[in-house]
């Protein structure tokens, strides 16, 4: 009798997960992790070293949405400015080696990703492109902050909402990736830190050999295996 009830219970749980996949963050989480890894690779050398050193904390910040469901906190695109200014303030006060500062890098990335594409997709393949490209550094201007966020909403969030075509989700991932790098670098510089040598415009990262563990979404190293650059030794340009 007990075994039969257990089977029925497990069947009902499975049915709910299949019927309402958007309630599960597993695949969206994989995408968030990969966005962080890719963004770090496109960052200038000094900032890249800092983010790599604090990788676990940055990734935790990127998962802000999962830890704060809609009923507790709704991620509003224009609140991205609050996170951005808070990060700059922490850096200016020389709190770069504190947990909250590294965590805010991840939270900022989360807000940008949600501003561009707030949807939950059913498989990681929908949101992790075969290849991504760095489009160069575009400084964030606080004067135009709100209008820039509005542009992301009008150009990507609204027209692409719930569209699962591969060319669209690839574009959204690339846009989010480059926006994250721009905001990270701008905050780092505004906080008084030197970014180091910039990645080459047009530098690419390939995900074609990316293998995810079906149970954990992790590679053999314990993290999602970072994508391989198309160039074995990517050329970098020194910032002016």
N, C-alpha and C positions, 0 to 999 in steps of 0.2 A: 504494500500500500504506500509506504513512504517513498520507495523508489519510483513508483508511478507518479506520485505528486511532484517529486523532484524533476522528473523528465518533462512534465507539463510546464513547470515553472521555467526551466531552462529554455524550452521551446518558445514560451511567451516572451522571454527576455530577448531571444534572438530575433523573433518576429518584429519586436519594437525597434531594435537596432537597424534592421533592414528597411523597415517602413519609414523611419525617420533618421536617415544618416546625418542630417545637418546637426543633430544633437551631439554627435561624436566629434571631438576635436582631433582625433588621431592623425588623419591625413593632413589637415590644415597645419597641425603642429610640425609635421615633417617639412612642409613648405616653409614655415617660419624659420626653422633651424637652417635650412639650406640658404635662405635669403641672408641670414647673418653671416654664414661662412663665405658666401660669394661677396658680400659687401666688404667684409674685412680684407679679402684679397685685392679688391680694387682701391683700398684706402692707401694714402701715402705711407711711406715706411715707418715714421715715428708713431703715427696714430695706429697703424696696423699692429705694431709691436705691443702697444698698450692694450688694444682690444683682444689680441691673442692671449696676453697674460691674464686678462679678466674674462675670458671666453664664457665660462660657466655662468657668471653673474650677468653678462650681457644677454645670453640666451634666455636666462630666467626672466629678464625684463621684457624680452620679445614675446613672452607668453603671458603678458599682462591680461590679455582678453580672456584666456582660459580661466585665470584665477579670479576674474571679476565678471561673472555672468551679467547679462542685461538687467536682470532684476535688481542687481546690486549697483552696477555702474555702467552707464552707456557711453561707449567711446564716441565722442563728438569730434569731427575733423578739426574744427577751429580751436579745440583745446590743445592741439599740437603745438601751438605757439607758447602755451604755458609750460609745457614740458621742455621745449627748446630753450626758453629763457632761464628756466630753473637749472638746466644743465650748464649753460654758460656761467651762471652765478656760482655754481659749485666749482667749476674750473678756475674762475677768477680768484676764488677764495682758497685756492691751492688744496682743494679736497679731492684731487683726482684719484688718490689711492684709497678713497673710502668706498664702501660697498654701494651706497646710494648713487654715487656718480656713475660708476660703471653700469649699474642697474638702469639708470636713466637713459643711457645710450640705447639699451634694448627697448625700453618703453617708448622712446622716440621712434624707433624703427617700427614698433608695433602700431603706433598711431598712424604713421605714414602708410603702412601696408593696408590698414583698415580704411583709410581715406580713399585709397585707390581701388581696392577690391575687398569688400567686406563679406563676400560670399564664402560658404563652406562647400568644397567640392568633394566628390565621392572617392576619388583616387588621387594619389600624389602626382601621377602622370599628367593630370589636368593642369597643374600649376608649376611644375618644374620642367622648364624647357630643355631641349637637347643642348642648347648653346646660348650663352648670354654675352653681351658686349658692353664695354665701358664707353660712355659717350663724352667723357671729359668732365672736369670740375666746373660747376656753375654755382657761384656764391649765393647764399641765401641773404636776401635783403629784408630786414625787419620792416621797412617802410611798405614793402609790397607783399608782406607775409600773407595777409588774408586774401588778397586777390590771387596769389599763387595757389593757395589751398582751394579757392573757388575754381580755378582753372583745372585742377586735378579732378575735382568733383564733376564739373561739366564735361570734361573731355574723356574721362575714363570711368568714374564711378557710376554715373547715371546711364550712359549709353551701353555700357558693358555689363550691367548688373544681371547676374544669373545667366550669362552667355557662356556656354561651355565649349565653344569651338576652340580648337587647339591654337590657331593663329591669334585669337583674341587673348587667351590666357597666357600665352607666351609673351605677348606684348605687355600685358599688365604686370607680369613678373619683372620684365626688363625695366619698365618704367619705375616700379617700386624699388628695385635694386639701385638704380642710379639716383633716385631721389634720396634714399637712405644715405648713400655715400656723400652726396652734396650736403645734406643737413649735418651729418657727423663731422665732416671736415670743416664746415663753416662754424659750428659750435666750438670745435677744438681750437681753431684760429682765434675766434672771438674771445675765448677763455685765456688767451695769451700764450698758447703753445705752438711750437713750430711743427708743421705737418710732416716734413721730410720730403723725399722724392716722390713725385706723383706717378701713378700708373700711366702707361701710354694710352692715348686716345685710340679707341678701336681694339684695345686688348680684349681677348675673348677667353671665356672659360667653357670647357666642354663638360656636359653631364652624361655623355653617351655611355661612359663606363661606370656610371653611378649605380651601385647596388645597395638596396635597402633590405635589411632583415625584415622578413614578413611579420615577425612578432613584435620587434622593438623599434624598427625603423632605423636601427643603428648598424654601422659597419663593424668590421672586426676590431677596430681600434677603440670601440666604445662610443664613438660619435658617428654621425652620418659622414661617410667618407667624402672629403671635400673633392670637388670636381677638379679635373686635370686641365691645366692651361694648354691651349693649342700650341704655345711656344714653350719649349722646355725651360728656357730662361728668359722670361718676359723682360723686354727692355723698359726702363723707367726714365722719365725725364725729370731733371732737377727743377724744383719750383723757383719762380722768380722771387 
